[in-house]
Amino acid sequence: MKLKSAIKLSITSMSLALLLPAFSLAQSTENSQPSQDMQSTTAAPAGQQEAAQMVPAQAALVDNLDAKKVQPGGQFKAKLSGKVRLKNGPELPSGTVLIGAVTTDEMQVAGTSRLAVRFSQAQLKNGKLVPIKATIVGIVPPETSDANGREIVPGEQEINGWNVGTLQVDQINALSGVDLHSEIASENSGVFVSTKKSDVKLSKGSEIELAIAGN
């Protein structure tokens, strides 16, 4: 009986010895896998999601806009020079009025005079208002004719080459002595900064290049 007990004990010990390495390996493998909470994630650049919903557009300023003559909250308008099909909204026909307002400069760009603006609505010809988000990606001073003497329709001077990869614009000397700064991620459409002593003035008919989406 003692011999049988000894044999049984020996077999049991050998079985445990064979199982222990496998158990240790499984435990080690499990511990080596990072938990879901600890896995690192790469955040998308600021404005990338907004840019994916935007399309290029062109508009012409309806009236002069002078930083010294308009207060924060003061409205201004621009007209689309061509139809725009929003990815997340209705089609905006040519001539649709974009309503903007002067606001505060959240970018805090240095300069002797600043004009921060924000487009927030598009007014269709039937009066319906469509909420929008728009970023100014370029501006061109008004011209009445091209190099060949042909008449230029306001807002159709340049091709808007904006694409979804452009999340920030710094257009130096966009107008005489005036720089343009804008970011897709910003609530504002853009900030115009004077590098001279005079204030920022945007003339009637100035062409505004936009990246625009429904909001």
C-alpha positions in Angstrom: 0.0 0.0 0.0 2.8 2.4 0.8 4.5 1.7 -2.6 1.2 2.4 -4.4 0.8 5.7 -2.5 4.3 6.7 -3.3 3.8 6.0 -7.0 0.5 8.0 -7.0 2.3 10.9 -5.3 5.1 10.8 -7.7 2.8 10.8 -10.7 0.8 13.7 -9.3 4.0 15.7 -8.7 5.2 15.1 -12.2 1.8 16.2 -13.6 1.9 19.5 -11.7 5.5 20.1 -12.8 4.5 19.7 -16.4 1.5 22.0 -16.1 3.2 24.9 -14.2 5.4 26.1 -17.2 2.3 26.2 -19.4 0.4 28.2 -16.8 3.2 30.6 -16.3 3.5 31.1 -20.1 -0.2 31.8 -20.4 -0.1 34.2 -17.5 3.0 36.0 -19.0 1.3 36.3 -22.4 -1.8 37.7 -20.9 0.1 40.3 -18.8 2.2 41.3 -21.9 -0.9 42.4 -23.8 -1.8 46.1 -23.2 -5.2 46.7 -21.8 -7.7 48.6 -23.9 -7.6 51.5 -21.5 -3.8 51.8 -21.8 -3.6 51.7 -25.6 -2.4 55.0 -26.9 -4.6 57.0 -29.4 -3.5 59.7 -31.8 -5.8 62.8 -31.7 -6.8 64.3 -35.1 -5.4 67.8 -35.8 -7.7 70.6 -34.7 -10.2 71.4 -37.4 -9.7 68.2 -39.4 -13.3 66.9 -38.8 -14.8 70.3 -39.6 -12.7 70.5 -42.8 -14.0 67.2 -44.0 -17.5 68.7 -44.1 -16.5 71.8 -46.0 -16.5 72.8 -49.6 -14.8 75.8 -51.4 -16.9 78.8 -52.3 -16.4 82.4 -53.5 -18.3 85.5 -52.6 -18.1 89.3 -53.1 -18.4 91.9 -50.3 -21.7 93.9 -50.7 -20.5 97.1 -49.0 -17.3 98.6 -47.6 -16.1 97.3 -44.3 -14.0 99.6 -42.1 -12.6 98.5 -38.7 -13.0 102.0 -37.3 -16.6 102.5 -38.4 -18.1 99.2 -37.3 -18.4 97.9 -33.7 -18.4 94.2 -32.5 -21.8 92.8 -33.4 -22.2 95.0 -36.5 -23.4 93.0 -39.5 -22.1 92.9 -43.1 -22.9 90.8 -46.1 -21.3 89.0 -49.0 -23.0 87.4 -52.1 -22.0 84.0 -53.5 -20.8 84.2 -57.0 -21.8 80.6 -57.9 -24.0 77.9 -56.5 -22.6 75.8 -53.6 -23.8 72.3 -52.7 -23.1 71.8 -49.0 -22.1 68.3 -47.9 -24.3 68.6 -44.8 -26.9 71.1 -45.9 -28.9 72.4 -48.9 -27.7 73.8 -52.1 -26.9 77.5 -51.9 -27.8 79.1 -55.3 -25.7 81.8 -56.9 -26.5 85.2 -55.3 -27.2 83.7 -51.9 -26.4 86.3 -49.2 -23.9 85.3 -46.5 -24.5 87.2 -43.3 -21.5 88.0 -41.1 -20.8 90.0 -38.1 -17.7 91.7 -36.6 -16.5 89.9 -33.5 -13.6 89.8 -31.1 -10.2 88.4 -32.1 -9.8 85.1 -30.3 -6.5 84.5 -32.1 -4.9 87.6 -30.5 -2.9 88.3 -33.6 -0.5 91.3 -33.2 -1.0 94.4 -35.3 -1.9 98.1 -35.2 -5.5 97.4 -36.2 -7.5 94.2 -36.3 -10.8 93.2 -37.8 -12.2 89.8 -36.7 -15.3 88.6 -38.6 -17.6 85.6 -38.5 -20.1 84.3 -41.1 -23.0 82.5 -39.4 -25.9 82.4 -41.8 -26.8 82.1 -45.5 -30.0 83.8 -46.6 -31.7 82.2 -49.6 -33.7 84.3 -52.1 -36.9 83.2 -50.5 -35.7 84.6 -47.2 -35.0 81.3 -45.5 -31.9 81.4 -43.3 -29.5 78.5 -43.3 -26.9 78.3 -40.4 -23.4 77.9 -41.7 -19.8 77.7 -40.6 -17.3 79.4 -42.9 -13.6 80.1 -42.9 -12.0 82.8 -45.1 -9.1 81.1 -46.9 -8.2 84.1 -49.1 -9.2 87.6 -50.2 -8.7 89.5 -53.4 -9.2 93.3 -53.9 -12.0 94.3 -56.3 -11.3 94.5 -60.0 -13.6 95.6 -62.8 -11.7 94.0 -65.7 -9.0 91.5 -66.5 -5.8 91.9 -68.4 -7.7 91.6 -71.7 -10.1 94.3 -70.7 -13.0 91.9 -70.2 -15.5 92.7 -67.4 -15.0 90.8 -64.2 -18.1 89.6 -62.2 -17.4 90.4 -58.5 -16.4 87.2 -56.8 -15.2 85.4 -59.9 -11.6 86.8 -60.2 -9.7 83.9 -58.8 -10.0 80.1 -58.5 -10.5 78.9 -54.9 -7.9 76.2 -54.5 -8.7 75.3 -50.9 -8.7 71.7 -50.0 -9.4 69.7 -46.8 -5.7 69.4 -46.0 -5.5 73.2 -45.3 -6.5 73.8 -41.7 -4.8 77.2 -41.2 -4.3 80.2 -43.5 -1.7 83.0 -43.0 -2.0 85.2 -46.1 0.6 87.9 -45.8 -0.2 91.2 -47.5 -3.5 89.8 -48.7 -4.5 93.4 -49.3 -2.2 96.4 -49.2 -0.7 96.4 -45.7 -3.3 93.9 -44.4 -2.7 90.3 -43.5 -5.3 87.5 -43.3 -5.2 84.9 -40.5 -7.7 82.1 -40.2 -8.1 78.6 -38.8 -10.7 76.0 -39.6 -11.0 75.1 -35.9 -11.8 78.7 -34.9 -15.3 79.9 -34.4 -14.4 83.1 -36.3 -14.2 83.1 -40.1 -10.9 85.1 -40.1 -8.9 88.0 -38.7 -7.6 90.9 -40.8 -4.6 92.6 -39.3 -3.1 95.9 -40.4 0.7 96.0 -40.4 0.7 99.8 -41.0 -0.7 102.7 -38.9 -3.9 102.9 -40.9 -7.0 100.8 -40.0 -8.3 97.7 -41.8 -10.5 98.5 -44.7 -12.2 96.0 -47.0 -13.6 97.5 -50.1 -17.0 96.7 -51.7 -16.6 94.0 -54.3 -13.6 92.4 -52.6 -13.6 88.7 -53.4 -13.6 86.4 -50.4 -12.5 82.8 -50.8 -14.3 80.5 -48.4 -14.4 77.0 -47.0 -18.0 76.5 -46.0 -20.3 74.0 -44.4 -23.7 73.8 -42.8 -23.8 74.3 -39.1 
